Amino acid sequence: MHNGRYGEADSQFRQVQSLDPNKPNGYYGLGQNYAKQGLYSDAVSAFKNAIDLKQDFYDAYAEMGYAYADSGQIDEAKDILDLLKDKALV
């Protein structure tokens, strides 16, 4: 359940990222926040930033796959699914 306070959440996740720039958590949270708003391109970018910081951040890959699927980019979503299957995570 979300309360629609996306701007506040965005600020909080940006603060998390600025406080610990070498960890992916802020980007991951931003991605989830963007996805909930239907901002799928922004969500994918944020998840990619999280993955750049932690290559094995498979939750971010999964969320990115959902964002691709929700935006109608089914081929990209399937690519993520295949990657996760290769890692035996689905």
ChimeraX attribute file (.defattr): number of C-alpha atoms within 10 A of each C-alpha:
attribute: neighborCount
match mode: 1-to-1
recipient: residues
	/A:1	3
	/A:2	7
	/A:3	5
	/A:4	11
	/A:5	9
	/A:6	15
	/A:7	10
	/A:8	10
	/A:9	15
	/A:10	19
	/A:11	13
	/A:12	15
	/A:13	20
	/A:14	18
	/A:15	13
	/A:16	18
	/A:17	20
	/A:18	12
	/A:19	11
	/A:20	12
	/A:21	14
	/A:22	13
	/A:23	17
	/A:24	23
	/A:25	21
	/A:26	25
	/A:27	26
	/A:28	28
	/A:29	23
	/A:30	27
	/A:31	30
	/A:32	23
	/A:33	24
	/A:34	22
	/A:35	23
	/A:36	15
	/A:37	12
	/A:38	14
	/A:39	15
	/A:40	23
	/A:41	16
	/A:42	17
	/A:43	27
	/A:44	25
	/A:45	17
	/A:46	25
	/A:47	30
	/A:48	20
	/A:49	17
	/A:50	26
	/A:51	21
	/A:52	14
	/A:53	16
	/A:54	15
	/A:55	12
	/A:56	12
	/A:57	16
	/A:58	16
	/A:59	14
	/A:60	26
	/A:61	23
	/A:62	19
	/A:63	20
	/A:64	28
	/A:65	24
	/A:66	23
	/A:67	28
	/A:68	23
	/A:69	16
	/A:70	14
	/A:71	15
	/A:72	12
	/A:73	13
	/A:74	15
	/A:75	12
	/A:76	16
	/A:77	22
	/A:78	15
	/A:79	13
	/A:80	20
	/A:81	18
	/A:82	13
	/A:83	16
	/A:84	17
	/A:85	11
	/A:86	10
	/A:87	11
	/A:88	8
	/A:89	11
	/A:90	10
